[in-house]
Amino acid sequence: MPTTTKNELFDVAILGSGFAGSMLGAILARNGAKVLLLDSKSHPKFAIGESTIPNMLVTLRTMALRYDVPELMAISTFTGCQKIVSAAHGQKIHFGFMAHQEGKEQDPRQLTMFNFPKLLLHPAAHMLRQDIDAYLYNVAIKYGCETRTNFTAEDLDFDGSGVTIASARGEEMRARYVVDASGYRSPLAQKFGLRENPCRYKHHSRSVWNHMRDTPKTDDVFRRPKADTPPVPWYDGTVHHIFDHGWFWVIAFDNHESSRNPLCSVGLTLDERRYPKPKDVTPEEDFWHHVNRFPDIARQFEGVKPVREWVATDRLQYSSSHTVGDRWALLAHAAAFIDPLFSRGLHNTCEAVNLLAWRVLRAVKDDDFSAERFEEVDRRQQALFEGNDRLVNAAYQSFSDHDLWSAVFRIWAWGSNAGTFRALEAFRRWRKSGDDAHLLELEEVENPGLHWSDHEGYAELFNDMVAQCEAYDLGRITGREAADALYDHLERAPFVPRHWGWTERDLRFINPNMRRVTKTMWWAARQAPPDVRRLMLGFLRESSREMIRGRRIL
């Protein structure tokens, strides 16, 4: 292992060598910075945050080329994860949701799924994080990061020229700038009293999780007539069993013939105000108590065998008053956390790394690490957390009324799709011209907390969704009234594509097959507003070129 001495001066010290810290370290070192990676543990390390989304994969590809770290391209597809990292990951070709009511069998009318266009996109991945994080750690070492594991940062002492980081064993390391990517127990947050008490986010949840063997395949549990069966297998994507103010996840690593991993990630997340954490009950007992409230969720987990110690949390949400300062930054989950619903954690992490990396490299060159140079990082990170808080809170509020939830599902999914198209458009233009202005346009937006962050009409639709769900949760309107209002808004909105399924209220499975894609692109060419036409036809043109070459766009 590379060694360090206390007499060395590093440009950047990074606390935490997980997904965020190792990725940032690799980028900085590859581009000439002298980087030290510190971690209180050593790899391999268990971590969750396993489900990827297309938005994240665009950001990974962008960073791979922008910073000349091709190894990031490898983890931007399921195939790359399997062939280059390890054969331990699962594929993800959809987001699937099944609504449940206590004591009742699952109603097949209460299903929602969006699957990614198979002809256009590679499958995303269910990442076995211990392998992905170790891979990124070794990439960081390859590009010159020096490392120290089992190093617990006990104190950070800042002065006019840098920071001295002291370990619990009395070791001292010196750097010009420090990034804390260590997660919830952030030494920087503790030193500067950055954690807000109470946490400012509206959403509340706690969680229990484990990795399991012998998890029944969801499609075997729910064998139904063709009309009630989705166009792609449930188990081939991320399965969400939702109920009033809570949900279970099923994230399979064993859902592809190339996988050598027999495990499945399983967890429960629920509002701790409505379902307080019980006293004198083990996490495993707590998990099974809620499983057994729902007959078909009990069937989903029948016979599973946990392979790790159970993990249980109190309230998951925490926030920080600031995420940057003179000579320091909090990155990703060192700054805040919301909820695993919608799989935005890894995506937000990649966005934050991309925002921070080029600014740190500029600061290293200019020897100016003042907080003012990183204000945009703070603005964007805080907005990403706040936008996710509003989205997830609205979703939990809607779970008890399937009609309302189906509207929330559509508003989220179309915004996520549009945000992906927009990021692809910027990536495409940047690759063609080499002008960073196209990438910077992704940062200079009015609503940085939303996937589709530069569209005022979508922001109004999103705000309406939040307001309707809040009114329903408070008992001011019925779920039907809230759903009617949102479907009316979807129908009126000129920027919501027709034929894809977003405005079809009774459509359970949104499946962008060739017929639907063709009709939607006809709509985009003839009837869509100019900004939506540009996004969608640009995506189609690039997809067509890649298909001719025998490739997929993502």
C-alpha positions in Angstrom: 0.0 0.0 0.0 1.3 3.5 -0.8 2.7 5.2 2.4 2.5 8.8 3.5 4.6 11.0 5.8 3.5 13.9 7.9 6.1 16.1 6.2 4.3 15.8 2.8 1.9 18.5 1.7 -1.0 17.3 -0.4 -3.1 19.5 -2.6 -6.3 17.7 -1.5 -7.1 15.3 1.4 -10.3 13.3 1.0 -11.9 11.7 4.1 -13.7 8.5 3.0 -12.6 6.2 0.2 -16.1 4.9 -0.8 -17.9 5.6 -4.0 -17.8 9.4 -3.8 -14.3 9.8 -2.3 -12.5 7.3 -4.5 -14.2 8.7 -7.7 -13.2 12.3 -6.8 -9.7 11.2 -5.8 -9.2 9.4 -9.1 -10.4 12.4 -11.1 -8.2 14.9 -9.2 -5.1 12.7 -9.3 -5.5 11.9 -13.0 -5.5 15.6 -13.7 -2.3 16.4 -11.8 -3.4 17.1 -8.2 -1.5 15.5 -5.3 -4.3 13.6 -3.4 -4.4 11.7 -0.1 -7.3 9.3 0.5 -8.0 8.6 4.2 -10.5 6.1 5.5 -11.3 4.8 9.0 -11.9 1.3 7.5 -10.4 -0.8 4.6 -11.9 -2.3 1.5 -14.0 -4.3 0.8 -16.6 -2.4 2.7 -20.4 -3.2 2.9 -22.5 -0.3 1.6 -26.0 0.2 0.2 -27.1 2.6 -2.4 -27.1 -0.1 -5.1 -29.6 1.0 -7.7 -28.6 3.1 -10.7 -30.6 5.3 -13.0 -30.1 6.6 -16.6 -29.4 10.2 -15.4 -26.4 8.9 -13.3 -25.1 6.9 -16.2 -25.0 10.0 -18.4 -23.0 11.8 -15.7 -20.5 9.0 -15.4 -19.9 9.0 -19.1 -19.5 12.7 -19.1 -16.9 12.6 -16.3 -15.1 9.7 -17.9 -14.3 11.8 -21.0 -14.2 15.2 -19.3 -11.6 14.2 -16.8 -9.9 11.4 -18.9 -10.8 8.6 -16.4 -12.1 5.9 -18.8 -12.7 3.5 -15.9 -15.8 5.5 -15.1 -17.2 4.4 -18.4 -17.0 0.8 -17.3 -19.4 1.3 -14.4 -21.9 3.3 -16.6 -23.5 0.0 -17.8 -24.5 -3.3 -16.3 -22.3 -5.0 -18.9 -19.3 -3.0 -17.9 -19.8 -3.7 -14.3 -20.0 -7.4 -15.0 -17.1 -7.7 -17.4 -14.6 -5.3 -15.9 -15.4 -5.0 -12.1 -16.8 -8.4 -11.1 -19.6 -10.8 -12.1 -21.5 -9.9 -8.9 -24.0 -7.3 -10.1 -27.7 -7.4 -11.2 -29.3 -5.8 -14.1 -31.9 -3.1 -13.9 -34.3 -2.6 -16.8 -37.2 -0.9 -15.0 -38.7 0.7 -11.9 -41.6 -1.4 -10.8 -44.2 -0.7 -8.0 -46.8 -2.9 -6.4 -49.3 -1.3 -4.0 -50.4 -3.3 -0.9 -53.1 -2.8 1.8 -52.7 -4.4 5.2 -54.3 -7.9 5.5 -55.3 -8.0 1.8 -53.9 -9.7 -1.3 -52.2 -7.4 -3.8 -54.7 -6.0 -6.2 -53.4 -6.4 -9.8 -55.1 -3.1 -10.8 -52.6 -1.4 -8.5 -49.4 -1.9 -10.4 -47.1 0.7 -12.0 -43.9 0.1 -14.0 -41.7 2.1 -16.3 -39.2 0.1 -18.2 -36.2 1.5 -20.1 -36.3 1.3 -24.0 -34.5 -1.9 -24.6 -33.5 -1.0 -28.2 -32.0 2.3 -27.1 -30.5 1.9 -23.7 -28.1 -0.6 -22.1 -29.5 -2.1 -18.9 -28.6 -0.1 -15.8 -27.1 -2.0 -12.9 -27.8 -3.2 -9.4 -24.3 -2.5 -8.1 -22.8 -4.7 -5.4 -21.2 -1.7 -3.8 -18.3 -3.4 -2.0 -16.9 -4.4 -5.4 -17.7 -1.1 -7.1 -16.2 1.0 -4.3 -13.1 -1.2 -4.2 -12.7 -0.9 -7.9 -12.9 2.9 -7.8 -10.4 2.9 -4.8 -7.9 1.0 -6.9 -8.5 3.3 -9.9 -7.7 6.2 -7.6 -4.4 4.5 -6.5 -3.6 3.8 -10.2 -3.7 7.5 -11.0 -1.5 8.4 -8.1 -3.6 8.9 -5.0 -1.8 8.1 -1.8 -3.8 6.2 0.8 -4.1 5.5 4.5 -6.7 3.0 5.7 -7.7 2.5 9.3 -7.1 6.2 9.8 -9.7 7.8 12.0 -9.6 11.6 11.7 -9.7 12.9 15.3 -9.1 16.6 14.6 -8.8 19.0 11.7 -6.8 22.2 12.3 -7.2 24.9 9.7 -4.9 27.9 9.2 -4.2 30.3 6.4 -2.3 27.9 4.3 -4.1 24.6 4.8 -5.4 22.0 7.2 -3.7 19.5 9.5 -5.5 16.2 9.9 -4.7 14.3 13.1 -5.6 10.7 13.7 -6.7 9.0 16.9 -3.2 7.5 17.0 -1.4 10.8 16.8 -0.5 10.7 13.1 -0.7 14.0 11.2 -1.3 14.7 7.6 -1.2 18.1 5.8 -3.2 19.3 2.8 -4.2 22.6 1.2 -7.8 21.5 0.9 -10.0 18.8 2.5 -13.1 17.1 1.1 -15.2 15.1 3.6 -16.9 12.2 1.8 -17.1 10.0 4.9 -20.9 10.0 5.3 -23.1 10.6 8.2 -20.4 10.7 10.9 -18.6 13.5 9.1 -15.6 14.9 11.1 -16.0 18.3 9.3 -19.7 18.5 10.1 -18.9 17.8 13.7 -16.0 20.3 13.9 -18.0 23.2 12.5 -21.4 22.3 14.0 -22.9 22.0 10.6 -25.7 19.5 11.3 -29.1 21.2 11.7 -31.2 20.3 14.7 -33.9 19.8 13.9 -33.2 18.6 10.4 -35.0 21.0 8.0 -36.4 18.3 5.6 -40.1 17.6 5.7 -39.7 13.9 4.9 -39.4 11.4 7.7 -38.4 7.7 7.4 -36.3 5.0 9.1 -35.0 1.8 7.6 -34.1 -1.9 8.1 -32.1 -3.9 5.6 -29.9 -6.9 4.8 -28.6 -9.0 2.0 -30.5 -12.3 1.5 -30.1 -15.7 -0.1 -32.9 -17.7 -1.7 -35.1 -14.7 -2.4 -38.1 -15.9 -4.4 -38.3 -14.3 -7.8 -41.1 -11.8 -7.9 -42.5 -13.2 -11.1 -42.8 -16.7 -9.5 -44.7 -15.2 -6.6 -47.1 -13.2 -8.7 -48.0 -15.6 -11.6 -50.9 -13.9 -13.3 -52.8 -13.7 -16.6 -51.0 -12.0 -19.4 -53.1 -8.8 -19.0 -51.8 -8.4 -15.4 -48.2 -9.3 -16.3 -45.8 -6.5 -17.2 -43.9 -6.6 -20.5 -40.6 -7.3 -18.8 -40.0 -9.5 -15.7 -40.4 -7.9 -12.3 -37.2 -9.4 -11.0 -35.2 -7.9 -13.8 -35.5 -4.4 -12.3 -35.9 -2.7 -8.9 -39.1 -3.9 -7.2 -40.9 -1.6 -4.8 -43.7 -3.0 -2.6 -45.4 0.1 -1.4 -47.9 0.7 1.4 -49.3 3.6 3.4 -46.2 5.8 4.2 -43.7 3.0 3.6 -42.1 0.5 1.1 -39.9 -2.6 0.8 -37.2 -2.9 -1.8 -36.1 -5.9 -3.8 -32.7 -5.3 -5.6 -31.6 -8.5 -7.2 -27.9 -9.3 -7.9 -28.9 -12.8 -9.2 -31.3 -11.7 -12.0 -29.0 -12.3 -15.0 -27.3 -15.4 -16.4 -23.8 -13.7 -16.2 -24.1 -13.0 -12.4 -22.3 -15.3 -10.0 -23.8 -13.5 -7.0 -26.6 -15.4 -5.3 -27.7 -12.5 -3.1 -30.5 -10.0 -3.2 -30.6 -6.7 -1.3 -33.8 -6.4 0.7 -35.0 -3.5 2.9 -37.8 -1.7 4.5 -38.2 2.1 4.7 -41.2 3.7 6.5 -42.3 6.9 8.2 -41.0 6.6 11.8 -43.7 9.0 13.1 -46.4 6.6 11.9 -44.4 3.4 12.6 -42.0 4.3 15.5 -38.9 2.2 16.0 -40.0 -0.4 18.6 -38.1 -0.9 21.9 -36.8 -4.3 23.0 -37.3 -5.7 19.5 -34.5 -6.8 17.1 -34.2 -5.3 13.6 -35.0 -8.7 12.2 -38.2 -9.0 14.3 -39.2 -5.4 13.3 -38.7 -6.3 9.6 -40.8 -9.5 9.8 -43.5 -7.7 11.8 -44.1 -5.4 8.9 -43.7 -8.1 6.3 -46.4 -10.2 7.9 -48.9 -7.3 7.7 -49.2 -7.9 4.0 -49.9 -11.5 2.7 -48.2 -11.1 -0.7 -45.2 -9.3 0.7 -44.8 -12.3 3.1 -44.8 -14.6 0.0 -42.1 -12.4 -1.6 -39.8 -13.0 1.3 -40.8 -16.6 2.2 -37.7 -18.7 3.0 -35.1 -15.9 2.6 -31.8 -16.3 4.6 -30.0 -13.2 5.8 -26.2 -13.3 5.2 -25.1 -10.3 7.3 -26.0 -8.6 10.6 -29.2 -6.7 10.2 -28.9 -2.9 10.0 -31.6 -0.6 11.5 -31.7 3.2 11.7 -33.5 5.9 13.5 -34.6 8.8 11.3 -32.6 8.7 8.1 -32.8 12.4 7.2 -30.1 14.8 8.2 -29.1 18.2 6.8 -26.2 20.6 7.0 -26.3 24.4 7.1 -23.4 24.7 4.7 -21.5 22.3 2.5 -18.5 24.4 1.6 -16.2 26.8 3.4 -12.7 28.1 3.3 -10.5 25.1 2.3 -13.2 22.5 2.9 -16.3 20.8 1.4 -18.8 18.2 2.4 -19.5 15.9 -0.4 -22.7 13.8 -1.0 -23.8 11.9 2.2 -21.4 13.7 4.4 -23.7 16.7 3.8 -27.2 15.2 3.9 -29.4 12.2 3.2 -33.1 11.9 2.3 -34.3 8.4 1.4 -33.5 5.5 -1.0 -36.8 5.9 -2.9 -36.3 6.7 -6.6 -32.6 5.7 -6.4 -31.3 9.3 -6.5 -28.5 8.9 -4.0 -25.8 7.7 -6.4 -27.0 10.1 -9.1 -26.8 13.1 -6.8 -23.4 11.9 -5.7 -22.1 11.8 -9.3 -23.6 15.2 -10.0 -21.8 16.6 -6.9 -18.5 15.1 -7.8 -18.8 16.6 -11.3 -19.6 20.0 -9.9 -16.7 19.9 -7.4 -13.9 18.3 -9.4 -13.2 21.0 -12.0 -13.5 23.7 -9.3 -10.9 22.0 -7.1 -8.5 21.5 -10.0 -8.8 25.2 -10.8 -8.3 26.1 -7.1 -5.2 23.9 -7.0 -3.8 25.7 -10.0 -4.7 29.2 -8.7 -3.9 28.5 -5.0 -7.3 29.9 -4.0 -9.5 27.7 -1.9 -11.8 30.3 -0.6 -15.5 29.4 0.0 -16.7 31.9 -2.6 -15.2 29.8 -5.4 -17.3 26.9 -4.3 -20.6 28.6 -3.7 -22.2 27.0 -6.7 -21.4 23.5 -5.2 -23.2 24.4 -2.1 -26.2 25.8 -3.9 -26.5 22.8 -6.2 -26.0 20.2 -3.5 -28.5 21.8 -1.1 -31.0 22.1 -4.0 -30.5 18.4 -5.0 -31.3 17.3 -1.4 -34.3 19.7 -1.1 -35.7 18.7 -4.4 -35.4 15.0 -3.5 -37.0 15.7 -0.1 -40.1 17.3 -1.7 -40.4 14.4 -4.3 -40.0 11.6 -1.8 -42.3 13.2 0.8 -45.0 13.7 -1.8 -44.6 10.0 -2.9 -45.0 8.7 0.6 -48.1 10.9 1.1 -49.6 9.4 -2.1 -48.9 5.7 -1.3 -52.3 5.2 0.4 -54.3 6.2 -2.7 -53.2 4.3 -5.8 -54.8 6.7 -8.3 -52.9 9.6 -6.7 -49.7 7.6 -6.6 -50.0 6.8 -10.3 -50.1 10.5 -11.1 -47.0 11.2 -8.9 -45.2 8.3 -10.6 -45.8 9.8 -14.0 -44.7 13.3 -13.0 -41.5 11.9 -11.5 -40.8 9.5 -14.4 -41.3 12.0 -17.2 -39.2 14.6 -15.4 -36.4 12.0 -14.9 -36.6 11.1 -18.6 -36.5 14.7 -19.8 -33.6 15.4 -17.5 -31.7 12.5 -19.0 -32.5 13.7 -22.5 -31.2 17.2 -21.6 -28.0 15.8 -20.1 -27.4 13.7 -23.2 -28.0 16.8 -25.4 -25.3 18.7 -23.5 -22.9 15.8 -23.6 -23.5 15.4 -27.3 -22.8 19.1 -28.1 -19.7 19.1 -25.8 -18.2 16.1 -27.5 -18.8 17.7 -30.9 -17.4 21.1 -30.1 -15.1 20.6 -27.0 -16.7 23.7 -25.5 -17.2 23.4 -21.8 -20.0 26.0 -22.0 -22.4 23.1 -23.0 -21.6 21.3 -19.7 -21.8 24.5 -17.7 -25.3 25.1 -19.0 -26.4 22.1 -16.9 -25.3 24.0 -13.8 -26.8 27.4 -14.6 -30.5 26.6 -14.1 -33.5 28.0 -12.2 -34.6 24.8 -10.5 -31.4 22.8 -9.7 -33.2 20.4 -7.4 -35.3 18.9 -10.2 -34.2 16.3 -12.7 -35.6 18.6 -15.5 -34.0 21.6 -14.0 -34.4 24.3 -16.7 -38.1 24.0 -17.6 -40.5 26.3 -15.8 -43.6 24.4 -17.0 -42.3 21.2 -15.4 -41.4 23.1 -12.2 -45.0 24.3 -12.0 -46.3 20.7 -12.5 -43.9 19.4 -9.8 -45.0 22.1 -7.4 -48.6 21.3 -8.1 -47.9 17.6 -7.3 -46.3 18.6 -4.0 -49.2 20.8 -3.1 -51.9 18.3 -4.0 -50.2 15.5 -2.0 -49.8 17.8 1.0 -53.5 18.7 0.9 -54.5 15.0 0.6 -52.2 14.1 3.5 -53.7 16.8 5.7 -57.3 15.6 4.9 -58.3 18.8 3.0 -59.1 16.9 -0.2 -59.7 13.3 -1.2 -57.1 11.2 -3.1 -59.4 11.2 -6.1 -59.6 15.0 -6.1 -55.8 15.3 -5.9 -55.4 12.7 -8.6 -58.0 14.5 -10.9 -56.1 17.8 -10.5 -52.8 16.2 -11.4 -54.0 14.3 -14.4 -55.8 17.4 -15.6 -52.5 19.3 -15.3 -50.6 16.5 -17.2 -53.2 16.6 -19.9 -53.0 20.3 -20.3 -49.2 20.5 -20.2 -47.9 20.9 -23.8 -44.4 19.6 -22.7 -45.7 16.2 -21.6 -45.4 13.8 -24.6 -48.4 12.0 -26.0 -48.4 8.3 -26.9 -45.6 7.4 -24.4 -48.2 6.7 -21.6 -47.7 9.7 -19.3 -51.3 11.0 -19.8 -53.0 7.6 -20.0 -54.5 7.2 -16.5 -55.4 3.5 -16.7 -52.1 2.4 -18.2 -50.2 0.4 -15.6 -47.1 -0.6 -17.6 -45.4 2.3 -19.4 -43.5 0.3 -22.0 -41.7 2.5 -24.7 -41.8 -0.2 -27.4 -41.1 0.7 -31.0 -44.7 1.5 -31.8 -45.0 4.0 -28.9 -41.6 5.5 -29.5 -42.5 6.1 -33.2 -45.8 7.7 -32.4 -44.2 9.9 -29.7 -41.5 11.1 -32.0 -44.1 11.9 -34.6 -45.8 14.0 -31.9 -42.5 15.6 -31.0 -41.8 16.6 -34.6 -45.3 17.9 -35.3 -46.8 19.1 -32.1 -44.3 19.5 -29.3 -43.0 22.9 -28.1 -39.6 23.7 -29.6 -37.6 22.9 -26.4 -39.2 19.4 -26.1 -38.9 18.8 -29.8 -35.1 19.5 -29.6 -34.6 17.2 -26.6 -36.6 14.3 -27.9 -35.6 14.4 -31.6 -31.9 14.9 -30.6 -32.2 11.8 -28.4 -33.8 9.9 -31.3 -31.2 11.0 -33.9 -28.3 10.0 -31.6 -30.0 6.7 -30.8 -30.6 5.9 -34.5 -26.9 6.5 -35.2 -25.8 4.3 -32.4 -28.3 1.5 -33.5 -26.8 1.7 -37.0 -23.4 1.1 -35.5 -24.8 -1.8 -33.5 -24.6 0.1 -30.2 -27.0 1.7 -27.7 -26.9 5.4 -26.7 -26.5 4.5 -23.0 
